[in-house]
Amino acid sequence: MNGFIFHTPTQIVILVLVLVAGWLFGLASHPGGRRWKQRYRDLELKTRRYHEERDAELAARDREIAELRAQRDAAMEGTVQTRRPVTDPVIVDPTIREER
């Protein structure tokens, strides 16, 4: 204990009492966590609003997609898609030679 400032038991007891008194004073003057609780509630409210807006936007997009698909299906009902066979002959240019 040569490097320690307090050498007597009385000095150590006083040091401990001062530290405990400071700790109690700090607890008494602390606002009780009101600030962080309010910040947490504000963040929670902001997050909830964001999720509600996002869900509403996604629901609107889903409705629009369903409506467009219904319109597409209605437009496709009257038409029959068939492929026409290729009837045009292949025209070979006599000036082009294949080199092998």
Secondary structure, 3 states (H helix, E strand, C coil): CCCCCCCCHHHHHHHHHHHHHHHHHHHHHCCCCHHHHHHHHHHHHHHHHHHHHHHHHHHHHHHHHHHHHHHHHHHHHCCCCCCCCCCCCCCCCCCCCCCC
